[in-house]
Amino acid sequence: MRGTDMRAALPPWPELAIHVLVAMFVDDTGFYWNHRLLHHPRLYKHVHKMHHEFKNVAWFTAAYAHPIEFFMSSIPSSVGPLITGAPLSAILFWYESVHLSGVCTRRRMGWMLRLEQRY
């Protein structure tokens, strides 16, 4: 059968930690600079403004973005594992962590906004 062996185990914890820490650094740095670039007047009006139009902060708004922004934001998440040569299992672990983090962050923001509106 062709394809990747999906039964591959995660690498040992020290190796996984290196893959994840490098990926976190690259992703966070790339996200920061991408986000700054998207607030440039020429890009904001045509690309990033769509992201700020959604006033209800909820878990499903994490991916509410223009296709160009969606593509730009996916690049930093992919570069970290490529730099370290992470195995597929570590890459899947990393991607799940990124997506879960986005969902959980939006959920917490929603709770905080509702609390602020109450008082």
All heavy atoms as an XYZ file, in Angstrom:
988
protein
N       0.833     -1.182      0.000
C       0.000      0.000      0.000
C       0.877      1.244      0.000
O       1.858      1.320      0.722
C      -0.907     -0.010      1.227
C      -1.930      1.083      1.215
S      -3.209      0.727      2.441
C      -3.152      2.232      3.353
N       0.519      2.218     -0.814
C       1.300      3.455     -0.896
C       0.859      4.438      0.174
O      -0.223      4.356      0.717
C       1.108      4.074     -2.271
C       1.705      3.239     -3.363
C       1.393      3.778     -4.717
N       1.339      5.225     -4.731
C       1.391      5.951     -5.820
N       1.492      5.356     -6.974
N       1.325      7.255     -5.762
N       1.703      5.424      0.439
C       1.348      6.476      1.390
C       2.210      6.441      2.626
O       3.198      5.712      2.708
N       1.815      7.214      3.595
C       2.563      7.334      4.841
C       2.003      6.370      5.870
O       0.798      6.185      5.957
C       2.439      8.774      5.378
O       2.900      9.660      4.384
C       3.238      8.964      6.634
N       2.878      5.791      6.645
C       2.457      4.900      7.721
C       1.924      5.761      8.865
O       2.676      6.438      9.558
C       3.638      4.055      8.201
C       3.244      3.069      9.281
O       2.033      2.937      9.555
O       4.147      2.433      9.838
N       0.619      5.753      9.024
C      -0.008      6.587     10.047
C       0.113      5.979     11.448
O      -0.309      6.573     12.412
C      -1.490      6.816      9.714
C      -1.699      7.577      8.415
S      -0.854      9.169      8.380
C      -1.887     10.106      9.470
N       0.700      4.793     11.539
C       0.873      4.166     12.847
C       2.174      4.596     13.509
O       2.478      4.163     14.605
C       0.845      2.647     12.703
C      -0.501      2.123     12.212
C      -0.420      0.669     11.903
N       0.535      0.512     10.785
C       1.019     -0.643     10.371
N       0.692     -1.749     10.974
N       1.848     -0.701      9.357
N       2.938      5.444     12.849
C       4.224      5.877     13.397
C       4.014      6.589     14.730
O       3.144      7.444     14.853
C       4.937      6.794     12.410
N       4.805      6.233     15.698
C       4.696      6.823     17.033
C       5.348      8.202     17.060
O       6.168      8.538     16.208
C       5.375      5.918     18.049
N       4.953      8.986     18.042
C       5.611     10.271     18.243
C       7.073     10.033     18.607
O       7.407      9.015     19.217
C       4.934     11.044     19.377
C       3.600     11.704     19.075
C       2.970     12.216     20.361
C       3.774     12.841     18.088
N       7.955     10.968     18.255
C       9.354     10.817     18.667
C       9.463     10.943     20.184
O       8.524     11.373     20.841
C      10.057     11.975     17.942
C       9.004     12.952     17.614
C       7.731     12.179     17.474
N      10.610     10.593     20.750
C      10.800     10.754     22.202
C      10.512     12.207     22.622
O      10.710     13.140     21.850
C      12.275     10.402     22.420
C      12.663      9.605     21.216
C      11.799     10.066     20.090
N      10.057     12.381     23.867
C       9.643     13.702     24.342
C      10.695     14.794     24.155
O      10.336     15.907     23.759
C       9.182     13.621     25.804
C       7.827     12.988     25.895
C       7.540     11.733     26.336
C       6.589     13.546     25.479
N       6.189     11.477     26.221
C       5.581     12.583     25.693
C       6.225     14.764     24.937
C       4.248     12.803     25.399
C       4.892     14.985     24.632
C       3.925     14.011     24.870
N      11.979     14.556     24.430
C      12.948     15.643     24.211
C      13.001     16.088     22.746
O      13.069     17.288     22.453
C      14.282     15.031     24.651
C      13.913     13.936     25.593
C      12.619     13.397     25.083
N      12.938     15.126     21.828
C      12.963     15.472     20.403
C      11.673     16.188     20.008
O      11.702     17.190     19.279
C      13.132     14.197     19.563
C      13.198     14.468     18.068
C      13.267     13.185     17.259
O      13.674     12.135     17.786
O      12.909     13.262     16.072
N      10.538     15.706     20.493
C       9.253     16.356     20.204
C       9.247     17.785     20.736
O       8.768     18.709     20.065
C       8.103     15.550     20.811
C       6.699     16.109     20.568
C       6.369     16.130     19.076
C       5.663     15.308     21.345
N       9.813     17.978     21.923
C       9.860     19.323     22.514
C      10.659     20.283     21.631
O      10.260     21.429     21.436
C      10.462     19.261     23.919
N      11.770     19.813     21.075
C      12.571     20.669     20.180
C      11.770     21.032     18.937
O      11.714     22.198     18.546
C      13.899     19.976     19.811
C      14.800     19.900     21.036
C      14.597     20.706     18.662
C      16.015     19.009     20.869
N      11.119     20.033     18.328
C      10.301     20.307     17.141
C       9.210     21.332     17.452
O       9.001     22.282     16.704
C       9.644     19.024     16.619
C      10.598     18.038     16.035
N      11.440     18.342     14.990
C      10.832     16.735     16.341
C      12.156     17.271     14.683
N      11.807     16.293     15.496
N       8.530     21.152     18.574
C       7.418     22.036     18.930
C       7.924     23.427     19.306
O       7.338     24.438     18.889
C       6.563     21.413     20.058
C       5.562     22.410     20.597
C       5.847     20.173     19.544
N       9.011     23.522     20.061
C       9.522     24.839     20.459
C      10.003     25.651     19.249
O       9.725     26.847     19.157
C      10.642     24.691     21.485
C      10.189     24.244     22.872
C      11.399     23.956     23.760
C       9.291     25.294     23.510
N      10.692     25.008     18.328
C      11.125     25.704     17.107
C       9.904     26.130     16.304
O       9.817     27.267     15.826
C      12.075     24.825     16.265
C      12.316     25.430     14.892
C      13.394     24.619     16.989
N       8.936     25.222     16.165
C       7.719     25.549     15.417
C       6.968     26.700     16.070
O       6.458     27.592     15.376
C       6.824     24.320     15.303
N       6.904     26.718     17.405
C       6.225     27.812     18.116
C       6.924     29.142     17.850
O       6.260     30.153     17.589
C       6.205     27.538     19.622
C       5.225     26.497     20.048
S       5.388     26.056     21.802
C       4.970     27.594     22.595
N       8.249     29.140     17.935
C       9.002     30.375     17.714
C       8.800     30.896     16.294
O       8.517     32.079     16.087
C      10.491     30.135     17.991
C      11.328     31.348     17.702
C      11.361     32.407     18.596
C      12.065     31.438     16.539
C      12.118     33.536     18.326
C      12.821     32.559     16.256
C      12.854     33.621     17.159
N       8.935     30.016     15.310
C       8.787     30.416     13.908
C       7.353     30.872     13.636
O       7.122     31.896     12.989
C       9.195     29.268     12.962
C       8.853     29.586     11.525
C      10.683     28.971     13.104
N       6.383     30.141     14.157
C       4.979     30.480     13.937
C       4.634     31.821     14.579
O       3.987     32.663     13.961
C       4.081     29.372     14.490
C       2.616     29.611     14.205
O       2.280     29.991     13.061
O       1.791     29.411     15.107
N       5.049     32.019     15.819
C       4.729     33.259     16.522
C       5.394     34.461     15.861
O       4.764     35.503     15.670
C       5.156     33.144     17.980
C       4.370     34.061     18.885
O       3.144     34.188     18.661
O       4.963     34.631     19.809
N       6.658     34.314     15.497
C       7.373     35.406     14.825
C       6.749     35.694     13.464
O       6.506     36.859     13.111
C       8.867     35.048     14.660
O       9.412     34.750     15.945
C       9.639     36.176     14.031
N       6.474     34.636     12.699
C       5.852     34.812     11.386
C       4.466     35.420     11.488
O       4.090     36.285     10.688
N       3.683     34.982     12.486
C       2.341     35.549     12.671
C       2.422     37.039     12.973
O       1.667     37.842     12.415
C       1.596     34.831     13.797
C       0.259     35.447     14.082
C      -0.843     35.121     13.312
C       0.105     36.364     15.110
C      -2.078     35.707     13.551
C      -1.117     36.957     15.362
C      -2.217     36.629     14.589
N       3.346     37.420     13.852
C       3.494     38.837     14.211
C       3.777     39.691     12.976
O       3.109     40.702     12.741
C       4.620     39.003     15.244
C       4.944     40.449     15.508
C       4.152     41.209     16.351
C       6.038     41.066     14.895
C       4.432     42.539     16.590
C       6.330     42.392     15.131
C       5.528     43.131     15.973
O       5.809     44.452     16.197
N       4.775     39.276     12.192
C       5.148     40.081     11.028
C       4.088     40.024      9.937
O       3.836     41.026      9.257
C       6.523     39.667     10.509
C       7.586     40.140     11.449
C       8.312     39.384     12.318
C       7.993     41.497     11.662
N       9.157     40.184     13.050
C       8.982     41.490     12.668
C       7.624     42.718     11.113
C       9.599     42.630     13.130
C       8.245     43.874     11.564
C       9.221     43.824     12.561
N       3.431     38.883      9.757
C       2.314     38.807      8.814
C       1.187     39.749      9.229
O       0.616     40.450      8.403
C       1.754     37.384      8.745
C       2.328     36.582      7.620
O       2.861     37.124      6.659
N       2.216     35.277      7.736
N       0.865     39.746     10.518
C      -0.225     40.580     11.012
C       0.104     42.063     10.855
O      -0.755     42.858     10.488
C      -0.550     40.229     12.465
C      -1.884     40.713     12.891
N      -2.057     41.601     13.916
C      -3.123     40.439     12.410
C      -3.341     41.859     14.058
N      -4.014     41.170     13.160
N       1.341     42.412     11.125
C       1.748     43.821     10.902
C       1.621     44.194      9.434
O       1.150     45.282      9.096
C       3.194     44.041     11.363
C       3.278     44.207     12.857
C       4.572     44.808     13.260
N       4.748     46.137     12.702
C       5.541     47.044     13.201
N       6.238     46.770     14.269
N       5.682     48.208     12.638
N       2.042     43.282      8.564
C       1.940     43.527      7.127
C       0.478     43.677      6.702
O       0.143     44.549      5.891
C       2.606     42.382      6.359
C       2.580     42.465      4.839
C       3.386     43.682      4.355
C       3.144     41.187      4.236
N      -0.398     42.862      7.266
C      -1.816     42.928      6.907
C      -2.486     44.204      7.381
O      -3.548     44.575      6.880
C      -2.558     41.711      7.473
C      -2.255     40.403      6.766
C      -2.761     39.223      7.580
C      -2.840     40.395      5.363
N      -1.886     44.914      8.331
C      -2.434     46.195      8.771
C      -1.892     47.369      7.951
O      -2.235     48.518      8.228
C      -2.202     46.398     10.269
C      -3.248     45.740     11.104
N      -4.384     46.378     11.520
C      -3.355     44.462     11.555
C      -5.135     45.556     12.206
N      -4.530     44.379     12.249
N      -1.072     47.080      6.957
C      -0.646     48.126      6.023
C      -1.897     48.606      5.289
O      -2.735     47.794      4.887
C       0.384     47.577      5.031
C       0.972     48.624      4.149
N       0.330     49.077      3.021
C       2.125     49.324      4.247
C       1.053     50.008      2.449
N       2.162     50.171      3.181
N      -2.060     49.936      5.107
C      -3.293     50.453      4.503
C      -3.695     49.778      3.187
O      -4.877     49.541      2.939
C      -2.994     51.937      4.285
C      -1.967     52.265      5.318
C      -1.154     51.012      5.488
N      -2.743     49.440      2.351
C      -3.096     48.818      1.062
C      -3.629     47.402      1.223
O      -4.470     46.959      0.456
C      -1.895     48.813      0.133
C      -1.538     50.189     -0.341
C      -0.395     50.127     -1.304
N       0.062     51.478     -1.597
C       0.637     51.821     -2.709
N       0.835     50.921     -3.649
N       1.023     53.054     -2.902
N      -3.127     46.669      2.200
C      -3.595     45.306      2.420
C      -4.807     45.250      3.352
O      -5.672     44.398      3.186
C      -2.479     44.434      2.996
C      -1.397     44.009      2.021
C      -0.303     43.258      2.741
C      -1.979     43.154      0.911
N      -4.839     46.146      4.320
C      -5.929     46.099      5.298
C      -7.284     46.237      4.611
O      -8.197     45.435      4.848
C      -5.760     47.191      6.360
C      -6.837     47.117      7.412
C      -6.708     46.241      8.480
C      -7.991     47.887      7.323
C      -7.688     46.136      9.442
C      -8.979     47.787      8.283
C      -8.836     46.914      9.337
O      -9.815     46.810     10.283
N      -7.423     47.232      3.785
C      -8.708     47.534      3.146
C      -9.210     46.375      2.283
O     -10.399     46.075      2.266
C      -8.573     48.808      2.307
C      -9.856     49.231      1.641
C      -9.763     50.619      1.034
C      -8.698     50.712     -0.025
N      -8.722     51.981     -0.758
N      -8.315     45.708      1.592
C      -8.724     44.673      0.640
C      -8.662     43.251      1.188
O      -9.336     42.369      0.669
C      -7.856     44.761     -0.619
C      -7.915     46.097     -1.282
N      -9.046     46.551     -1.916
C      -6.999     47.082     -1.372
C      -8.816     47.769     -2.397
N      -7.586     48.101     -2.070
N      -7.847     43.035      2.217
C      -7.623     41.661      2.689
C      -7.988     41.484      4.162
O      -8.834     40.662      4.507
C      -6.151     41.232      2.456
C      -5.898     39.840      2.994
C      -5.801     41.305      0.982
N      -7.387     42.249      5.049
C      -7.490     41.987      6.488
C      -8.759     42.539      7.121
O      -9.211     42.040      8.158
C      -6.260     42.550      7.197
C      -6.114     42.111      8.624
N      -6.058     40.790      9.006
C      -6.016     42.832      9.764
C      -5.920     40.711     10.310
N      -5.902     41.937     10.805
N      -9.368     43.531      6.507
C     -10.570     44.145      7.073
C     -11.663     43.103      7.286
O     -12.408     43.162      8.264
C     -11.063     45.266      6.168
C     -12.253     46.003      6.713
C     -12.667     47.129      5.780
C     -13.867     47.841      6.350
N     -14.323     48.904      5.480
N     -11.754     42.149      6.400
C     -12.753     41.086      6.502
C     -12.661     40.374      7.856
O     -13.677     40.067      8.478
C     -12.554     40.086      5.361
C     -13.471     38.921      5.378
S     -13.026     37.837      3.991
C     -14.145     36.499      4.305
N     -11.449     40.146      8.320
C     -11.226     39.467      9.601
C     -11.796     40.292     10.754
O     -12.329     39.741     11.716
C      -9.724     39.225      9.797
C      -9.358     38.678     11.119
N      -9.579     37.367     11.469
C      -8.778     39.261     12.194
C      -9.153     37.169     12.710
N      -8.663     38.296     13.161
N     -11.702     41.612     10.673
C     -12.166     42.488     11.758
C     -13.660     42.801     11.669
O     -14.200     43.401     12.582
C     -11.355     43.789     11.763
C      -9.969     43.599     12.279
N      -9.681     43.469     13.613
C      -8.784     43.499     11.630
C      -8.376     43.314     13.777
N      -7.803     43.324     12.582
N     -14.312     42.402     10.599
C     -15.741     42.673     10.459
C     -16.586     41.749     11.327
O     -17.715     42.072     11.651
C     -16.165     42.525      8.991
C     -15.685     43.657      8.126
C     -16.004     43.462      6.655
O     -16.361     42.333      6.258
O     -15.892     44.435      5.916
N     -16.073     40.595     11.696
C     -16.829     39.641     12.499
C     -16.790     40.116     13.945
O     -15.779     40.026     14.613
C     -16.212     38.242     12.374
C     -17.211     37.145     12.500
C     -17.531     36.353     11.413
C     -17.851     36.900     13.701
C     -18.441     35.335     11.521
C     -18.773     35.893     13.828
C     -19.072     35.100     12.726
N     -17.902     40.639     14.448
C     -17.926     41.228     15.797
C     -18.149     40.198     16.901
O     -17.791     40.412     18.033
C     -19.027     42.298     15.888
C     -18.840     43.424     14.909
C     -17.536     44.137     15.129
C     -17.376     45.262     14.118
N     -16.024     45.708     13.976
N     -18.766     39.065     16.574
C     -19.009     38.030     17.557
C     -17.783     37.115     17.626
O     -17.531     36.354     16.707
C     -20.253     37.227     17.177
C     -20.571     36.161     18.192
O     -20.084     36.197     19.310
N     -21.375     35.194     17.798
N     -17.042     37.198     18.698
C     -15.848     36.370     18.841
C     -16.276     34.991     19.346
O     -16.812     34.863     20.432
C     -14.838     37.016     19.815
C     -13.620     36.134     19.965
C     -14.451     38.394     19.319
N     -16.073     33.990     18.522
C     -16.442     32.619     18.869
C     -15.404     31.679     18.277
O     -14.564     32.095     17.473
C     -17.834     32.300     18.336
N     -15.471     30.407     18.635
C     -14.462     29.445     18.191
C     -14.383     29.367     16.679
O     -13.310     29.201     16.130
C     -14.718     28.072     18.802
C     -15.997     27.428     18.360
C     -17.209     27.522     18.976
C     -16.196     26.619     17.212
N     -18.152     26.831     18.273
C     -17.558     26.248     17.175
C     -15.369     26.161     16.192
C     -18.093     25.461     16.182
C     -15.906     25.365     15.191
C     -17.256     25.026     15.195
N     -15.496     29.516     15.970
C     -15.462     29.360     14.517
C     -14.951     30.599     13.795
O     -14.725     30.564     12.601
C     -16.841     28.952     13.976
C     -17.956     29.864     14.392
C     -18.243     31.016     13.682
C     -18.714     29.558     15.510
C     -19.265     31.860     14.073
C     -19.746     30.391     15.904
C     -20.027     31.541     15.179
N     -14.737     31.702     14.509
C     -14.205     32.898     13.860
C     -12.687     32.867     13.744
O     -12.108     33.751     13.115
C     -14.628     34.181     14.606
O     -14.056     34.186     15.904
C     -16.138     34.289     14.691
N     -12.046     31.871     14.330
C     -10.584     31.790     14.263
C     -10.100     31.720     12.822
O      -9.034     32.223     12.494
C     -10.080     30.578     15.047
N     -10.886     31.104     11.954
C     -10.475     30.942     10.551
C     -11.235     31.886      9.614
O     -11.135     31.746      8.400
C     -10.690     29.502     10.118
N     -11.973     32.849     10.159
C     -12.722     33.785      9.321
C     -11.750     34.814      8.761
O     -11.331     35.733      9.442
C     -13.824     34.466     10.140
C     -14.702     35.380      9.335
C     -15.646     34.863      8.456
C     -14.609     36.758      9.449
C     -16.465     35.684      7.713
C     -15.425     37.597      8.711
C     -16.355     37.051      7.849
O     -17.164     37.873      7.110
N     -11.360     34.619      7.517
C     -10.369     35.493      6.899
C     -10.481     35.426      5.379
O     -11.028     34.470      4.824
C      -8.966     35.090      7.333
N      -9.934     36.425      4.738
C      -9.834     36.457      3.283
C      -8.924     35.306      2.851
O      -7.986     34.960      3.565
C      -9.246     37.812      2.866
C      -9.256     38.061      1.404
N      -8.320     37.519      0.565
C     -10.092     38.800      0.636
C      -8.578     37.915     -0.672
N      -9.652     38.692     -0.654
N      -9.148     34.712      1.680
C      -8.291     33.595      1.238
C      -6.806     33.945      1.198
O      -5.962     33.105      1.535
C      -8.817     33.278     -0.168
C     -10.233     33.729     -0.152
C     -10.272     34.918      0.770
N      -6.465     35.168      0.834
C      -5.050     35.573      0.814
C      -4.485     35.574      2.234
O      -3.390     35.080      2.483
C      -4.874     36.950      0.144
C      -5.212     36.841     -1.347
C      -3.464     37.494      0.355
C      -5.254     38.173     -2.067
N      -5.254     36.105      3.185
C      -4.800     36.118      4.578
C      -4.703     34.693      5.117
O      -3.757     34.356      5.844
C      -5.756     36.932      5.443
C      -5.354     36.968      6.895
C      -6.255     37.819      7.751
O      -7.172     38.468      7.234
O      -6.016     37.838      8.975
N      -5.665     33.865      4.775
C      -5.651     32.476      5.219
C      -4.381     31.778      4.734
O      -3.710     31.079      5.489
C      -6.906     31.751      4.718
C      -7.146     30.440      5.382
C      -7.688     30.377      6.652
C      -6.833     29.261      4.736
C      -7.912     29.163      7.270
C      -7.054     28.034      5.342
C      -7.596     27.995      6.617
N      -4.021     32.005      3.475
C      -2.802     31.418      2.909
C      -1.560     31.980      3.601
O      -0.670     31.220      3.997
C      -2.737     31.682      1.406
C      -1.458     31.229      0.776
C      -1.210     29.885      0.578
C      -0.487     32.146      0.414
C      -0.011     29.455      0.010
C       0.708     31.737     -0.150
C       0.949     30.396     -0.352
N      -1.518     33.316      3.764
C      -0.348     33.937      4.403
C      -0.155     33.435      5.829
O       0.972     33.226      6.275
C      -0.498     35.458      4.411
C      -0.288     36.117      3.073
S      -0.596     37.898      3.116
C       0.690     38.460      4.229
N      -1.252     33.241      6.543
C      -1.122     32.819      7.938
C      -0.767     31.342      8.071
O      -0.311     30.913      9.127
C      -2.414     33.120      8.705
O      -3.466     32.324      8.230
N      -0.961     30.570      7.020
C      -0.614     29.151      7.103
C       0.874     28.900      6.864
O       1.390     27.856      7.258
C      -1.443     28.344      6.109
O      -1.078     28.649      4.789
N       1.562     29.839      6.259
C       2.980     29.645      5.947
C       3.841     29.504      7.214
O       4.594     28.549      7.334
C       3.506     30.760      5.018
C       2.822     30.640      3.650
C       5.019     30.693      4.877
C       3.092     31.808      2.725
N       3.747     30.440      8.197
C       4.603     30.284      9.379
C       4.372     28.977     10.132
O       5.309     28.400     10.685
C       4.228     31.482     10.258
C       3.654     32.476      9.336
C       2.979     31.691      8.257
N       3.135     28.491     10.152
C       2.853     27.230     10.854
C       3.544     26.045     10.197
O       3.825     25.049     10.841
C       1.346     26.964     10.877
O       0.682     27.974     11.556
N       3.801     26.162      8.905
C       4.401     25.058      8.159
C       5.921     25.094      8.147
O       6.563     24.062      7.981
C       3.901     25.080      6.714
O       2.506     25.053      6.688
N       6.505     26.272      8.310
C       7.953     26.421      8.170
C       8.719     25.787      9.338
O       9.747     25.143      9.121
C       8.331     27.913      8.006
C       9.837     28.112      8.048
C       7.771     28.450      6.699
N       8.219     25.943     10.562
C       8.916     25.400     11.732
C       9.205     23.909     11.630
O      10.356     23.486     11.787
N       8.188     23.081     11.357
C       8.456     21.647     11.224
C       9.405     21.328     10.068
O      10.172     20.364     10.145
C       7.068     21.043     10.972
C       6.115     22.019     11.571
C       6.746     23.354     11.365
N       9.380     22.124      9.013
C      10.294     21.890      7.895
C      11.741     22.183      8.292
O      12.658     21.489      7.866
C       9.898     22.739      6.688
C       8.574     22.379      6.019
C       8.241     23.385      4.925
C       8.619     20.975      5.452
N      11.936     23.212      9.112
C      13.285     23.580      9.555
C      13.921     22.442     10.355
O      15.093     22.125     10.176
C      13.260     24.881     10.395
C      12.939     26.074      9.493
C      14.572     25.094     11.136
C      12.727     27.369     10.250
N      13.128     21.834     11.237
C      13.680     20.782     12.100
C      13.627     19.398     11.468
O      14.182     18.458     12.029
C      12.919     20.723     13.443
O      11.553     20.373     13.183
C      13.006     22.031     14.192
N      12.964     19.264     10.338
C      12.822     17.951      9.720
C      11.967     17.031     10.557
O      12.241     15.837     10.681
N      10.907     17.586     11.131
C      10.039     16.819     12.026
C       9.384     15.644     11.294
O       9.001     15.773     10.133
C       8.958     17.735     12.598
N       9.242     14.511     11.982
C       8.523     13.382     11.375
C       7.022     13.699     11.289
O       6.530     14.600     11.971
C       8.781     12.224     12.345
C       9.130     12.870     13.634
C       9.771     14.188     13.304
N       6.316     12.970     10.464
C       4.897     13.226     10.239
C       4.102     13.249     11.536
O       3.242     14.113     11.732
C       4.300     12.183      9.279
C       2.817     12.352      8.987
C       2.548     13.679      8.280
C       2.298     11.193      8.170
N       4.379     12.338     12.439
C       3.617     12.303     13.692
C       3.801     13.590     14.494
O       2.852     14.104     15.082
C       4.019     11.089     14.533
O       5.409     11.098     14.781
N       5.010     14.142     14.502
C       5.260     15.403     15.215
C       4.588     16.569     14.493
O       4.084     17.493     15.137
C       6.762     15.656     15.336
N       4.561     16.534     13.160
C       3.894     17.592     12.398
C       2.399     17.574     12.685
O       1.785     18.624     12.921
C       4.161     17.429     10.888
C       5.636     17.687     10.590
C       3.276     18.358     10.065
C       6.056     17.327      9.177
N       1.790     16.395     12.709
C       0.364     16.292     13.022
C       0.080     16.773     14.440
O      -0.913     17.453     14.693
C      -0.119     14.856     12.825
C      -0.113     14.357     11.380
C      -0.477     12.878     11.331
C      -1.040     15.176     10.508
N       0.970     16.420     15.382
C       0.836     16.893     16.766
C       0.879     18.419     16.796
O       0.074     19.072     17.461
C       1.958     16.293     17.628
C       1.930     16.732     19.062
C       1.133     16.090     19.977
C       2.725     17.792     19.486
C       1.102     16.493     21.302
C       2.713     18.205     20.801
C       1.902     17.554     21.715
N       1.809     19.007     16.056
C       1.963     20.461     16.004
C       0.711     21.114     15.411
O       0.172     22.065     15.965
C       3.201     20.838     15.207
C       3.249     22.277     14.821
C       3.228     22.794     13.561
C       3.310     23.409     15.698
N       3.270     24.159     13.604
C       3.311     24.569     14.904
C       3.335     23.556     17.077
C       3.353     25.847     15.443
C       3.380     24.827     17.616
C       3.388     25.951     16.802
N       0.236     20.610     14.278
C      -0.945     21.207     13.644
C      -2.172     21.116     14.540
O      -2.956     22.058     14.621
C      -1.224     20.567     12.290
C      -0.292     21.025     11.201
C       0.062     20.173     10.176
C       0.241     22.304     11.187
C       0.924     20.579      9.163
C       1.098     22.717     10.208
C       1.434     21.861      9.188
O       2.288     22.276      8.206
N      -2.352     20.000     15.214
C      -3.485     19.876     16.138
C      -3.360     20.891     17.269
O      -4.344     21.494     17.682
C      -3.573     18.463     16.721
C      -4.434     17.530     15.954
C      -5.811     18.078     15.630
O      -6.561     18.511     16.527
O      -6.150     18.085     14.440
N      -2.145     21.083     17.771
C      -1.921     22.062     18.843
C      -2.263     23.465     18.372
O      -2.888     24.236     19.107
C      -0.462     22.023     19.305
O      -0.117     20.749     19.756
N      -1.864     23.809     17.157
C      -2.140     25.145     16.607
C      -3.644     25.369     16.475
O      -4.178     26.399     16.891
C      -1.443     25.330     15.236
C      -1.932     26.578     14.533
C       0.059     25.379     15.407
N      -4.335     24.397     15.906
C      -5.777     24.558     15.707
C      -6.529     24.587     17.029
O      -7.429     25.403     17.213
C      -6.316     23.458     14.793
C      -5.784     23.567     13.406
N      -6.070     24.631     12.578
C      -4.952     22.781     12.709
C      -5.451     24.474     11.432
N      -4.756     23.361     11.485
N      -6.164     23.731     17.956
C      -6.806     23.713     19.261
C      -6.550     25.024     19.998
O      -7.444     25.576     20.632
C      -6.308     22.522     20.075
C      -6.984     22.286     21.411
C      -8.471     22.036     21.210
C      -6.350     21.107     22.121
N      -5.339     25.544     19.873
C      -5.005     26.817     20.502
C      -5.866     27.944     19.947
O      -6.377     28.781     20.695
C      -3.527     27.133     20.286
O      -3.237     28.436     20.701
N      -6.049     27.967     18.628
C      -6.891     29.006     18.016
C      -8.325     28.929     18.493
O      -8.942     29.943     18.830
N      -8.850     27.726     18.590
C     -10.224     27.539     19.048
C     -10.353     27.942     20.513
O     -11.256     28.679     20.887
C     -10.675     26.077     18.835
C     -11.980     25.794     19.557
C     -10.826     25.794     17.350
N      -9.427     27.482     21.362
C      -9.497     27.781     22.793
C      -9.303     29.270     23.063
O      -9.966     29.838     23.929
C      -8.457     26.970     23.562
S      -8.857     25.219     23.618
N      -8.421     29.909     22.323
C      -8.204     31.346     22.509
C      -9.468     32.109     22.185
O      -9.866     33.013     22.920
C      -7.044     31.837     21.615
O      -5.871     31.131     21.990
C      -6.821     33.314     21.761
N     -10.115     31.753     21.092
C     -11.368     32.425     20.717
C     -12.453     32.170     21.749
O     -13.229     33.063     22.049
C     -11.847     31.949     19.348
C     -10.909     32.279     18.232
C     -10.938     33.741     17.924
N     -10.021     34.012     16.836
C      -9.693     35.206     16.431
N     -10.195     36.251     17.031
N      -8.867     35.381     15.450
N     -12.507     30.962     22.298
C     -13.526     30.673     23.313
C     -13.290     31.529     24.554
O     -14.211     32.087     25.109
C     -13.497     29.198     23.690
C     -14.127     28.333     22.624
C     -14.398     26.987     23.132
N     -15.388     27.086     24.198
C     -15.808     26.065     24.903
N     -15.331     24.885     24.678
N     -16.707     26.207     25.845
N     -12.030     31.643     24.991
C     -11.729     32.464     26.169
C     -12.066     33.922     25.905
O     -12.596     34.600     26.758
C     -10.255     32.336     26.562
C     -10.030     31.211     27.531
C      -8.604     31.153     27.953
N      -7.955     30.290     26.969
C      -6.761     30.470     26.472
N      -6.019     31.436     26.880
N      -6.273     29.660     25.576
N     -11.763     34.403     24.704
C     -12.062     35.795     24.379
C     -13.566     36.024     24.422
O     -14.032     37.049     24.880
C     -11.503     36.162     23.007
C     -10.007     36.301     22.991
S      -9.368     36.621     21.349
C     -10.067     38.206     20.999
N     -14.337     35.053     23.930
C     -15.785     35.175     23.970
C     -16.306     35.296     25.391
O     -17.153     36.130     25.690
N     -15.765     34.462     26.296
C     -16.168     34.538     27.704
C     -15.809     35.892     28.290
O     -16.600     36.501     28.990
C     -15.486     33.446     28.516
C     -16.119     32.115     28.372
C     -15.692     31.091     27.575
C     -17.300     31.648     29.006
N     -16.537     30.020     27.686
C     -17.528     30.328     28.556
C     -18.182     32.218     29.912
C     -18.615     29.578     29.001
C     -19.262     31.467     30.350
C     -19.468     30.171     29.891
N     -14.601     36.378     28.000
C     -14.179     37.660     28.553
C     -15.053     38.790     28.034
O     -15.429     39.684     28.779
C     -12.705     37.921     28.228
C     -11.755     37.064     29.033
S     -10.035     37.520     28.806
C      -9.724     36.909     27.159
N     -15.381     38.775     26.745
C     -16.226     39.828     26.187
C     -17.611     39.803     26.803
O     -18.185     40.853     27.093
C     -16.311     39.691     24.661
C     -15.032     40.017     23.904
C     -15.205     39.699     22.432
C     -14.650     41.473     24.085
N     -18.151     38.625     27.022
C     -19.486     38.541     27.644
C     -19.433     39.059     29.076
O     -20.366     39.728     29.544
C     -20.000     37.109     27.601
C     -20.540     36.743     26.241
C     -21.338     35.467     26.288
N     -20.537     34.290     26.515
C     -19.869     33.624     25.578
N     -19.902     34.038     24.325
N     -19.168     32.561     25.866
N     -18.359     38.777     29.810
C     -18.231     39.295     31.171
C     -18.125     40.814     31.172
O     -18.711     41.490     31.998
C     -17.016     38.686     31.867
C     -17.161     37.241     32.322
C     -15.837     36.731     32.861
C     -18.247     37.113     33.366
N     -17.369     41.367     30.217
C     -17.220     42.817     30.139
C     -18.562     43.473     29.837
O     -18.852     44.541     30.356
C     -16.206     43.201     29.075
C     -14.776     42.910     29.463
C     -13.792     43.228     28.343
O     -14.214     43.803     27.333
O     -12.629     42.882     28.507
N     -19.358     42.866     28.989
C     -20.649     43.440     28.635
C     -21.606     43.420     29.814
O     -22.481     44.263     29.934
C     -21.261     42.668     27.462
C     -20.516     42.864     26.176
C     -20.989     41.910     25.091
O     -21.780     41.009     25.344
N     -20.463     42.076     23.888
N     -21.418     42.466     30.703
C     -22.309     42.319     31.858
C     -22.084     43.440     32.866
O     -22.993     43.851     33.562
C     -22.055     40.965     32.501
C     -23.189     40.489     33.363
C     -22.903     39.153     33.958
N     -23.200     38.111     33.001
C     -22.954     36.845     33.202
N     -22.354     36.459     34.312
N     -23.273     35.938     32.315
N     -20.846     43.927     32.999
C     -20.534     44.909     34.039
C     -20.379     46.290     33.491
O     -19.869     46.716     32.665
C     -19.265     44.489     34.800
C     -19.467     43.167     35.504
C     -18.914     41.995     34.991
C     -20.231     43.089     36.640
C     -19.119     40.788     35.639
C     -20.430     41.871     37.279
C     -19.860     40.738     36.768
O     -20.050     39.539     37.397
